[in-house]
Amino acid sequence: MAKELRANPHLVLGLATGRTMEMVYQQVVKLHKESQLDFSLCHTFNLDEYVGLAPTDPHSYRYYMEQHLFSHVNLDKRNTHLPYGLAKDFDSECNHYEQRIKNSGGIDLQLLGIGKAGHIGFNEPLSALQSRTRVKALTPTTREQNAALFGDISKVPHRAFTMGVGTILESRRCILLATGKSKADILAKAVEGPMTSMISATALQWHPRCTVVVDEEAAGKLQATDYYRWIFENEPEWQDFR
Ligand code: GLP
């Protein structure tokens, strides 16, 4: 991400939230403070936002982004975009969001986490593979997964605005991150399983430039690890990361 931003200061970044991303933003903030990584011309678009939460609500994704990234780097706040959680007219908010992405020239680099049921953004099971930004009802699994952050499951909203699978597939490059044992099963299905709208992350198999970054635990159920390791150790593309 830093490499791409240094090469193109006008980079349009697609951002994600969740615990996995916290360590990413920590590193990015460090790079900004210690190696002058410059965000002044960069634009950001987040994947999703809860319906009904104000940007100032500590559980909103706008608040999360302020806490973990926006307030620590030199991003121009006017260039940071998330769907507005309090929007009443869902269709108009979603169309407007898609339009803003288009007007910015499209997303250059999209960061993605993966939910336990295999969602990217909040594209819950059966999300159409060509879907655009819209409101999705959250599954009980997703609400449970995120309940800890709200203190109590009853406080987790039932709906969220989310970029569609089609929106995500249009980004020029994607990076999917997963860590820990609890992601091993779904990660293997997403990467090596058959493509299905039941697991929206499998749609990334269709993306021409998607990189999956995992720790050993999250990689635990993958089949072709010898092949992946060979590529990582031998292909010039990965030289800087070895
Ligand atoms: C939420 C977000 C997803 C994220 C997922 C995983 O559902 N909408 O974008 O990928 O959580 O979160 P975590 O990284 O905390 O496991």
py3Dmol code that shows the C-alpha trace and the ligand (Angstrom):
import py3Dmol

protein = """\
ATOM      1  CA  MET A   1       0.000   0.000   0.000  1.00  0.00           C
ATOM      2  CA  ALA A   2       2.809   2.381   0.925  1.00  0.00           C
ATOM      3  CA  LYS A   3       4.650   1.501  -2.261  1.00  0.00           C
ATOM      4  CA  GLU A   4       1.597   2.260  -4.393  1.00  0.00           C
ATOM      5  CA  LEU A   5       0.948   5.524  -2.567  1.00  0.00           C
ATOM      6  CA  ARG A   6       4.529   6.674  -3.032  1.00  0.00           C
ATOM      7  CA  ALA A   7       4.326   5.825  -6.747  1.00  0.00           C
ATOM      8  CA  ASN A   8       0.994   7.625  -7.135  1.00  0.00           C
ATOM      9  CA  PRO A   9       0.189  10.326  -4.527  1.00  0.00           C
ATOM     10  CA  HIS A  10      -3.338  10.632  -6.020  1.00  0.00           C
ATOM     11  CA  LEU A  11      -4.067   6.988  -5.179  1.00  0.00           C
ATOM     12  CA  VAL A  12      -7.719   6.115  -4.561  1.00  0.00           C
ATOM     13  CA  LEU A  13      -7.755   3.691  -1.660  1.00  0.00           C
ATOM     14  CA  GLY A  14     -10.591   1.350  -0.757  1.00  0.00           C
ATOM     15  CA  LEU A  15     -10.538   0.797   2.998  1.00  0.00           C
ATOM     16  CA  ALA A  16     -11.941  -1.836   5.327  1.00  0.00           C
ATOM     17  CA  THR A  17     -12.668  -2.021   9.040  1.00  0.00           C
ATOM     18  CA  GLY A  18     -12.519  -4.825  11.612  1.00  0.00           C
ATOM     19  CA  ARG A  19      -9.889  -6.152  13.980  1.00  0.00           C
ATOM     20  CA  THR A  20      -7.672  -7.460  11.177  1.00  0.00           C
ATOM     21  CA  MET A  21      -7.262  -3.952   9.794  1.00  0.00           C
ATOM     22  CA  GLU A  22      -6.228  -2.423  13.106  1.00  0.00           C
ATOM     23  CA  MET A  23      -2.663  -3.688  12.759  1.00  0.00           C
ATOM     24  CA  VAL A  24      -2.532  -2.539   9.147  1.00  0.00           C
ATOM     25  CA  TYR A  25      -3.481   1.006  10.117  1.00  0.00           C
ATOM     26  CA  GLN A  26      -0.992   0.940  12.996  1.00  0.00           C
ATOM     27  CA  GLN A  27       1.800   0.200  10.523  1.00  0.00           C
ATOM     28  CA  VAL A  28       0.542   2.767   8.046  1.00  0.00           C
ATOM     29  CA  VAL A  29       0.433   5.473  10.738  1.00  0.00           C
ATOM     30  CA  LYS A  30       3.977   4.507  11.731  1.00  0.00           C
ATOM     31  CA  LEU A  31       5.121   4.871   8.112  1.00  0.00           C
ATOM     32  CA  HIS A  32       3.455   8.285   7.950  1.00  0.00           C
ATOM     33  CA  LYS A  33       5.185   9.454  11.152  1.00  0.00           C
ATOM     34  CA  GLU A  34       8.589   7.845  10.604  1.00  0.00           C
ATOM     35  CA  SER A  35       9.010   7.811   6.828  1.00  0.00           C
ATOM     36  CA  GLN A  36       6.812  10.713   5.689  1.00  0.00           C
ATOM     37  CA  LEU A  37       4.244   8.577   3.907  1.00  0.00           C
ATOM     38  CA  ASP A  38       2.079  11.336   2.411  1.00  0.00           C
ATOM     39  CA  PHE A  39      -1.726  11.109   2.194  1.00  0.00           C
ATOM     40  CA  SER A  40      -2.427  14.731   1.297  1.00  0.00           C
ATOM     41  CA  LEU A  41      -3.617  13.971  -2.263  1.00  0.00           C
ATOM     42  CA  CYS A  42      -5.037  10.529  -1.579  1.00  0.00           C
ATOM     43  CA  HIS A  43      -8.781   9.735  -1.659  1.00  0.00           C
ATOM     44  CA  THR A  44     -10.367   6.964   0.390  1.00  0.00           C
ATOM     45  CA  PHE A  45     -13.617   5.018   0.090  1.00  0.00           C
ATOM     46  CA  ASN A  46     -14.685   2.610   2.809  1.00  0.00           C
ATOM     47  CA  LEU A  47     -16.467  -0.614   2.032  1.00  0.00           C
ATOM     48  CA  ASP A  48     -19.376  -0.206   4.383  1.00  0.00           C
ATOM     49  CA  GLU A  49     -21.224   1.557   7.199  1.00  0.00           C
ATOM     50  CA  TYR A  50     -23.995   0.531   9.595  1.00  0.00           C
ATOM     51  CA  VAL A  51     -27.465   1.866   8.845  1.00  0.00           C
ATOM     52  CA  GLY A  52     -28.748   4.123  11.608  1.00  0.00           C
ATOM     53  CA  LEU A  53     -25.433   5.060  13.205  1.00  0.00           C
ATOM     54  CA  ALA A  54     -24.247   8.676  13.195  1.00  0.00           C
ATOM     55  CA  PRO A  55     -20.640   9.331  12.158  1.00  0.00           C
ATOM     56  CA  THR A  56     -19.960  10.373  15.766  1.00  0.00           C
ATOM     57  CA  ASP A  57     -21.300   7.086  17.184  1.00  0.00           C
ATOM     58  CA  PRO A  58     -18.325   5.129  18.598  1.00  0.00           C
ATOM     59  CA  HIS A  59     -19.638   1.985  16.866  1.00  0.00           C
ATOM     60  CA  SER A  60     -19.841   3.554  13.430  1.00  0.00           C
ATOM     61  CA  TYR A  61     -17.199   2.761  10.873  1.00  0.00           C
ATOM     62  CA  ARG A  62     -16.580   6.491  10.309  1.00  0.00           C
ATOM     63  CA  TYR A  63     -15.641   6.715  13.982  1.00  0.00           C
ATOM     64  CA  TYR A  64     -13.436   3.599  13.669  1.00  0.00           C
ATOM     65  CA  MET A  65     -11.612   5.156  10.707  1.00  0.00           C
ATOM     66  CA  GLU A  66     -11.078   8.430  12.580  1.00  0.00           C
ATOM     67  CA  GLN A  67      -9.659   6.502  15.547  1.00  0.00           C
ATOM     68  CA  HIS A  68      -7.407   4.146  13.632  1.00  0.00           C
ATOM     69  CA  LEU A  69      -6.305   6.162  10.623  1.00  0.00           C
ATOM     70  CA  PHE A  70      -7.822   9.482   9.609  1.00  0.00           C
ATOM     71  CA  SER A  71      -6.862  11.485  12.709  1.00  0.00           C
ATOM     72  CA  HIS A  72      -3.262  10.204  12.619  1.00  0.00           C
ATOM     73  CA  VAL A  73      -2.275  10.935   9.021  1.00  0.00           C
ATOM     74  CA  ASN A  74      -2.458  13.964   6.725  1.00  0.00           C
ATOM     75  CA  LEU A  75      -5.538  12.897   4.772  1.00  0.00           C
ATOM     76  CA  ASP A  76      -7.787  15.761   3.713  1.00  0.00           C
ATOM     77  CA  LYS A  77     -11.067  14.897   5.497  1.00  0.00           C
ATOM     78  CA  ARG A  78     -12.994  16.027   2.406  1.00  0.00           C
ATOM     79  CA  ASN A  79     -11.308  13.205   0.520  1.00  0.00           C
ATOM     80  CA  THR A  80     -12.424  10.482   2.946  1.00  0.00           C
ATOM     81  CA  HIS A  81     -15.685   8.780   2.009  1.00  0.00           C
ATOM     82  CA  LEU A  82     -18.026   6.376   3.781  1.00  0.00           C
ATOM     83  CA  PRO A  83     -21.737   5.902   3.216  1.00  0.00           C
ATOM     84  CA  TYR A  84     -23.672   8.184   5.581  1.00  0.00           C
ATOM     85  CA  GLY A  85     -25.218   5.930   8.225  1.00  0.00           C
ATOM     86  CA  LEU A  86     -28.137   8.271   8.917  1.00  0.00           C
ATOM     87  CA  ALA A  87     -29.199   8.645   5.274  1.00  0.00           C
ATOM     88  CA  LYS A  88     -32.940   8.074   5.003  1.00  0.00           C
ATOM     89  CA  ASP A  89     -33.140   7.582   1.263  1.00  0.00           C
ATOM     90  CA  PHE A  90     -31.070   4.408   0.832  1.00  0.00           C
ATOM     91  CA  ASP A  91     -31.164   4.294  -2.957  1.00  0.00           C
ATOM     92  CA  SER A  92     -30.040   7.859  -3.379  1.00  0.00           C
ATOM     93  CA  GLU A  93     -27.219   7.443  -0.825  1.00  0.00           C
ATOM     94  CA  CYS A  94     -26.002   4.267  -2.566  1.00  0.00           C
ATOM     95  CA  ASN A  95     -26.172   5.749  -6.067  1.00  0.00           C
ATOM     96  CA  HIS A  96     -24.396   8.856  -4.846  1.00  0.00           C
ATOM     97  CA  TYR A  97     -21.645   6.681  -3.309  1.00  0.00           C
ATOM     98  CA  GLU A  98     -21.125   4.789  -6.566  1.00  0.00           C
ATOM     99  CA  GLN A  99     -21.035   8.122  -8.409  1.00  0.00           C
ATOM    100  CA  ARG A 100     -18.416   9.508  -6.032  1.00  0.00           C
ATOM    101  CA  ILE A 101     -16.228   6.418  -6.649  1.00  0.00           C
ATOM    102  CA  LYS A 102     -16.598   6.915 -10.400  1.00  0.00           C
ATOM    103  CA  ASN A 103     -15.858  10.645 -10.196  1.00  0.00           C
ATOM    104  CA  SER A 104     -12.640   9.907  -8.306  1.00  0.00           C
ATOM    105  CA  GLY A 105     -11.476   7.737 -11.224  1.00  0.00           C
ATOM    106  CA  GLY A 106     -12.215   4.401  -9.540  1.00  0.00           C
ATOM    107  CA  ILE A 107     -10.525   2.524  -6.709  1.00  0.00           C
ATOM    108  CA  ASP A 108      -6.849   1.741  -7.306  1.00  0.00           C
ATOM    109  CA  LEU A 109      -6.243  -0.467  -4.293  1.00  0.00           C
ATOM    110  CA  GLN A 110      -8.960  -2.105  -2.217  1.00  0.00           C
ATOM    111  CA  LEU A 111      -8.189  -3.562   1.224  1.00  0.00           C
ATOM    112  CA  LEU A 112     -10.460  -6.389   2.332  1.00  0.00           C
ATOM    113  CA  GLY A 113     -10.998  -8.482   5.421  1.00  0.00           C
ATOM    114  CA  ILE A 114     -13.161 -11.583   5.474  1.00  0.00           C
ATOM    115  CA  GLY A 115     -16.118 -12.319   7.723  1.00  0.00           C
ATOM    116  CA  LYS A 116     -16.627 -15.772   9.232  1.00  0.00           C
ATOM    117  CA  ALA A 117     -19.351 -16.543   6.704  1.00  0.00           C
ATOM    118  CA  GLY A 118     -17.107 -15.391   3.865  1.00  0.00           C
ATOM    119  CA  HIS A 119     -18.445 -11.931   3.290  1.00  0.00           C
ATOM    120  CA  ILE A 120     -16.349  -9.085   1.915  1.00  0.00           C
ATOM    121  CA  GLY A 121     -17.623  -5.694   3.009  1.00  0.00           C
ATOM    122  CA  PHE A 122     -21.105  -6.638   4.192  1.00  0.00           C
ATOM    123  CA  ASN A 123     -21.916  -8.748   1.141  1.00  0.00           C
ATOM    124  CA  GLU A 124     -23.784 -11.443   2.971  1.00  0.00           C
ATOM    125  CA  PRO A 125     -24.559 -14.886   1.458  1.00  0.00           C
ATOM    126  CA  LEU A 126     -26.338 -14.740  -1.905  1.00  0.00           C
ATOM    127  CA  SER A 127     -25.098 -11.251  -2.658  1.00  0.00           C
ATOM    128  CA  ALA A 128     -25.238 -10.959  -6.436  1.00  0.00           C
ATOM    129  CA  LEU A 129     -21.801 -11.191  -7.961  1.00  0.00           C
ATOM    130  CA  GLN A 130     -22.513  -8.021  -9.949  1.00  0.00           C
ATOM    131  CA  SER A 131     -24.099  -6.129  -7.063  1.00  0.00           C
ATOM    132  CA  ARG A 132     -23.409  -2.436  -6.484  1.00  0.00           C
ATOM    133  CA  THR A 133     -23.517  -0.348  -3.302  1.00  0.00           C
ATOM    134  CA  ARG A 134     -26.784  -1.034  -1.503  1.00  0.00           C
ATOM    135  CA  VAL A 135     -28.270  -1.855   1.901  1.00  0.00           C
ATOM    136  CA  LYS A 136     -27.949  -5.468   3.081  1.00  0.00           C
ATOM    137  CA  ALA A 137     -29.616  -7.177   6.030  1.00  0.00           C
ATOM    138  CA  LEU A 138     -26.955  -8.720   8.259  1.00  0.00           C
ATOM    139  CA  THR A 139     -26.998 -12.434   9.052  1.00  0.00           C
ATOM    140  CA  PRO A 140     -27.124 -13.655  12.673  1.00  0.00           C
ATOM    141  CA  THR A 141     -23.511 -14.937  12.233  1.00  0.00           C
ATOM    142  CA  THR A 142     -22.278 -11.496  11.216  1.00  0.00           C
ATOM    143  CA  ARG A 143     -24.175  -9.769  14.009  1.00  0.00           C
ATOM    144  CA  GLU A 144     -22.742 -12.255  16.525  1.00  0.00           C
ATOM    145  CA  GLN A 145     -19.249 -11.804  15.136  1.00  0.00           C
ATOM    146  CA  ASN A 146     -19.464  -8.062  15.632  1.00  0.00           C
ATOM    147  CA  ALA A 147     -21.428  -8.143  18.906  1.00  0.00           C
ATOM    148  CA  ALA A 148     -18.341  -7.922  21.123  1.00  0.00           C
ATOM    149  CA  LEU A 149     -17.648  -4.434  19.774  1.00  0.00           C
ATOM    150  CA  PHE A 150     -21.172  -3.318  20.734  1.00  0.00           C
ATOM    151  CA  GLY A 151     -21.178  -4.981  24.145  1.00  0.00           C
ATOM    152  CA  ASP A 152     -24.477  -6.719  23.425  1.00  0.00           C
ATOM    153  CA  ILE A 153     -25.931  -8.351  20.301  1.00  0.00           C
ATOM    154  CA  SER A 154     -29.205  -6.444  20.638  1.00  0.00           C
ATOM    155  CA  LYS A 155     -27.281  -3.237  19.927  1.00  0.00           C
ATOM    156  CA  VAL A 156     -25.821  -4.481  16.613  1.00  0.00           C
ATOM    157  CA  PRO A 157     -27.720  -2.880  13.710  1.00  0.00           C
ATOM    158  CA  HIS A 158     -29.649  -5.235  11.421  1.00  0.00           C
ATOM    159  CA  ARG A 159     -28.613  -3.476   8.213  1.00  0.00           C
ATOM    160  CA  ALA A 160     -25.589  -1.915   6.610  1.00  0.00           C
ATOM    161  CA  PHE A 161     -24.659   0.035   3.514  1.00  0.00           C
ATOM    162  CA  THR A 162     -22.039  -1.887   1.591  1.00  0.00           C
ATOM    163  CA  MET A 163     -20.203  -1.654  -1.686  1.00  0.00           C
ATOM    164  CA  GLY A 164     -21.402  -4.501  -3.879  1.00  0.00           C
ATOM    165  CA  VAL A 165     -19.333  -7.465  -5.030  1.00  0.00           C
ATOM    166  CA  GLY A 166     -19.375  -5.874  -8.494  1.00  0.00           C
ATOM    167  CA  THR A 167     -18.089  -2.591  -7.055  1.00  0.00           C
ATOM    168  CA  ILE A 168     -15.222  -4.427  -5.353  1.00  0.00           C
ATOM    169  CA  LEU A 169     -14.377  -6.420  -8.483  1.00  0.00           C
ATOM    170  CA  GLU A 170     -13.946  -3.148 -10.398  1.00  0.00           C
ATOM    171  CA  SER A 171     -11.062  -2.017  -8.185  1.00  0.00           C
ATOM    172  CA  ARG A 172      -7.739  -2.200 -10.013  1.00  0.00           C
ATOM    173  CA  ARG A 173      -6.096  -4.217  -7.274  1.00  0.00           C
ATOM    174  CA  CYS A 174      -7.375  -6.034  -4.169  1.00  0.00           C
ATOM    175  CA  ILE A 175      -5.595  -7.217  -1.054  1.00  0.00           C
ATOM    176  CA  LEU A 176      -7.485  -9.655   1.153  1.00  0.00           C
ATOM    177  CA  LEU A 177      -6.092 -10.064   4.670  1.00  0.00           C
ATOM    178  CA  ALA A 178      -6.872 -12.794   7.154  1.00  0.00           C
ATOM    179  CA  THR A 179      -5.232 -13.777  10.412  1.00  0.00           C
ATOM    180  CA  GLY A 180      -5.811 -16.443  13.042  1.00  0.00           C
ATOM    181  CA  LYS A 181      -7.229 -19.954  13.226  1.00  0.00           C
ATOM    182  CA  SER A 182     -10.847 -18.821  13.212  1.00  0.00           C
ATOM    183  CA  LYS A 183     -10.454 -17.699   9.577  1.00  0.00           C
ATOM    184  CA  ALA A 184      -8.703 -20.868   8.289  1.00  0.00           C
ATOM    185  CA  ASP A 185     -11.844 -22.715   7.086  1.00  0.00           C
ATOM    186  CA  ILE A 186     -13.487 -19.823   5.329  1.00  0.00           C
ATOM    187  CA  LEU A 187     -10.210 -18.582   3.862  1.00  0.00           C
ATOM    188  CA  ALA A 188      -9.581 -21.971   2.237  1.00  0.00           C
ATOM    189  CA  LYS A 189     -13.110 -21.984   0.808  1.00  0.00           C
ATOM    190  CA  ALA A 190     -12.694 -18.424  -0.476  1.00  0.00           C
ATOM    191  CA  VAL A 191      -9.349 -19.076  -2.147  1.00  0.00           C
ATOM    192  CA  GLU A 192      -9.602 -22.663  -3.345  1.00  0.00           C
ATOM    193  CA  GLY A 193     -13.299 -23.516  -3.241  1.00  0.00           C
ATOM    194  CA  PRO A 194     -15.862 -23.218  -6.025  1.00  0.00           C
ATOM    195  CA  MET A 195     -17.108 -19.735  -6.822  1.00  0.00           C
ATOM    196  CA  THR A 196     -20.487 -19.148  -5.232  1.00  0.00           C
ATOM    197  CA  SER A 197     -22.596 -16.200  -4.187  1.00  0.00           C
ATOM    198  CA  MET A 198     -23.064 -18.030  -0.862  1.00  0.00           C
ATOM    199  CA  ILE A 199     -19.473 -16.986  -0.066  1.00  0.00           C
ATOM    200  CA  SER A 200     -18.954 -13.560  -1.588  1.00  0.00           C
ATOM    201  CA  ALA A 201     -15.157 -13.696  -1.081  1.00  0.00           C
ATOM    202  CA  THR A 202     -14.970 -16.489  -3.710  1.00  0.00           C
ATOM    203  CA  ALA A 203     -15.811 -13.807  -6.290  1.00  0.00           C
ATOM    204  CA  LEU A 204     -12.264 -12.513  -5.825  1.00  0.00           C
ATOM    205  CA  GLN A 205     -11.111 -15.526  -7.862  1.00  0.00           C
ATOM    206  CA  TRP A 206     -12.482 -13.558 -10.780  1.00  0.00           C
ATOM    207  CA  HIS A 207     -10.377 -10.500 -10.004  1.00  0.00           C
ATOM    208  CA  PRO A 208      -7.323 -10.167 -12.273  1.00  0.00           C
ATOM    209  CA  ARG A 209      -5.108  -8.745  -9.529  1.00  0.00           C
ATOM    210  CA  CYS A 210      -6.003  -9.950  -6.065  1.00  0.00           C
ATOM    211  CA  THR A 211      -3.382 -10.745  -3.433  1.00  0.00           C
ATOM    212  CA  VAL A 212      -4.244 -12.772  -0.343  1.00  0.00           C
ATOM    213  CA  VAL A 213      -2.122 -12.059   2.732  1.00  0.00           C
ATOM    214  CA  VAL A 214      -2.374 -14.539   5.593  1.00  0.00           C
ATOM    215  CA  ASP A 215      -0.526 -15.673   8.676  1.00  0.00           C
ATOM    216  CA  GLU A 216       0.310 -19.361   9.213  1.00  0.00           C
ATOM    217  CA  GLU A 217      -2.844 -19.943  11.264  1.00  0.00           C
ATOM    218  CA  ALA A 218      -5.243 -18.500   8.724  1.00  0.00           C
ATOM    219  CA  ALA A 219      -3.393 -20.434   5.990  1.00  0.00           C
ATOM    220  CA  GLY A 220      -3.833 -23.687   7.958  1.00  0.00           C
ATOM    221  CA  LYS A 221      -6.533 -25.229   5.741  1.00  0.00           C
ATOM    222  CA  LEU A 222      -5.169 -24.265   2.320  1.00  0.00           C
ATOM    223  CA  GLN A 223      -4.264 -27.192   0.044  1.00  0.00           C
ATOM    224  CA  ALA A 224      -1.672 -25.821  -2.351  1.00  0.00           C
ATOM    225  CA  THR A 225       0.663 -24.230   0.204  1.00  0.00           C
ATOM    226  CA  ASP A 226       3.847 -25.702  -1.314  1.00  0.00           C
ATOM    227  CA  TYR A 227       2.997 -23.950  -4.569  1.00  0.00           C
ATOM    228  CA  TYR A 228       2.221 -20.645  -2.820  1.00  0.00           C
ATOM    229  CA  ARG A 229       5.469 -20.843  -0.852  1.00  0.00           C
ATOM    230  CA  TRP A 230       7.473 -21.482  -4.015  1.00  0.00           C
ATOM    231  CA  ILE A 231       5.939 -18.443  -5.660  1.00  0.00           C
ATOM    232  CA  PHE A 232       6.602 -16.284  -2.619  1.00  0.00           C
ATOM    233  CA  GLU A 233      10.220 -17.422  -2.385  1.00  0.00           C
ATOM    234  CA  ASN A 234      11.064 -17.296  -6.092  1.00  0.00           C
ATOM    235  CA  GLU A 235       8.977 -14.806  -8.024  1.00  0.00           C
ATOM    236  CA  PRO A 236      10.570 -11.338  -8.412  1.00  0.00           C
ATOM    237  CA  GLU A 237       7.242  -9.657  -7.526  1.00  0.00           C
ATOM    238  CA  TRP A 238       7.712 -10.735  -3.882  1.00  0.00           C
ATOM    239  CA  GLN A 239      11.376  -9.828  -3.559  1.00  0.00           C
ATOM    240  CA  ASP A 240      10.750  -6.827  -1.306  1.00  0.00           C
ATOM    241  CA  PHE A 241       8.629  -8.885   1.089  1.00  0.00           C
ATOM    242  CA  ARG A 242      11.039 -11.782   1.653  1.00  0.00           C
TER     243      ARG A 242
END
"""
ligand_1 = """\
16
GLP
C -17.012 -6.779 9.353
C -16.678 -5.868 8.180
C -15.850 -6.610 7.152
C -14.684 -7.281 7.839
C -15.170 -8.300 8.833
C -14.064 -9.072 9.506
O -18.066 -7.609 9.075
N -17.830 -5.329 7.541
O -15.418 -5.703 6.159
O -13.889 -7.902 6.888
O -15.913 -7.589 9.788
O -13.663 -8.450 10.675
P -12.440 -8.881 11.559
O -11.229 -8.360 10.886
O -12.692 -8.186 12.850
O -12.430 -10.351 11.665
"""
view = py3Dmol.view(width=600, height=400)
view.addModel(protein, "pdb")
view.setStyle({"model": 0}, {"cartoon": {"style": "trace"}})
view.addModel(ligand_1, "xyz")
view.setStyle({"model": 1}, {"stick": {}})
view.zoomTo()
view.show()
